[in-house]
Amino acid sequence: MSEKFSFSVNGSTHTVTADPGMPLLYTLRDDLGLNNPHFGCGLAQCGACTEIPPSGAGEPAIRPVAAAIANAVFDATGVRIRRVPFSPDNVKSALS
C-alpha cells in the first residue's frame, strides 16, 4: 500500500507517493530524477548509496523510504515513530 511522503532534498521539498518499504534510492533516482546516489552493490555495504549531508554521513539510500523519514524525525526530536502513515496527528501523538 502506497503512502504519501514529503521530505527535503538539496534544500527543496518534494512529495512522493511510494510504498513505505521501497528503498529511498529508487525514490531519489526514479521519482525525483536525481542521478546521485548510485546503486552500487544493492546491499548498502560498499557505500556508493550513502548520502553525505554537510553534517556528515547520512542515510544509506537503500534504506526504505519510511525508515529514512522515521530516522529523520528521530534525529530532530529524539522520538522514534514506528508506524506509517507519518501523518501530522501520528507525529504529534508520538511527541506527546
SULWO-V670444 format. One record per pair of residues at least 6 apart in sequence whose ideal C-beta (glycine too) atoms are under 6 Angstrom apart, sorted by the first residue. I is the first residue (numbers start at 1). J is the second residue. D is the distance in Angstrom with one decimal. If there is no record, write none. Layout:
[[I;J;D] [I;J;D]]
This chain:
[[2;17;5.0] [2;18;6.0] [2;19;5.5] [3;20;5.5] [3;84;5.3] [3;85;5.0] [4;17;5.2] [5;16;5.6] [5;65;5.6] [5;69;5.9] [6;15;4.4] [14;32;5.8] [16;27;5.5] [16;31;4.7] [18;27;5.4] [18;65;5.1] [20;66;3.5] [20;84;4.8] [21;64;4.7] [22;65;5.5] [23;62;4.9] [24;61;4.7] [24;63;5.6] [24;65;5.2] [24;68;4.7] [25;49;5.4] [25;61;3.8] [25;62;5.4] [27;65;5.5] [28;34;4.8] [28;61;5.9] [37;49;4.5] [37;51;6.0] [37;61;4.5] [38;48;4.4] [40;46;4.5] [40;48;2.8] [40;49;5.4] [44;60;3.9] [44;62;4.2] [49;60;5.3] [49;61;4.1] [49;62;5.1] [50;57;5.7] [50;60;5.2] [51;58;3.9] [51;59;6.0] [51;61;6.0] [59;68;4.7] [66;84;5.1] [69;86;6.0] [70;81;5.1] [73;81;5.4] [74;80;5.1] [79;94;5.1] [79;95;5.6] [81;94;4.9]]
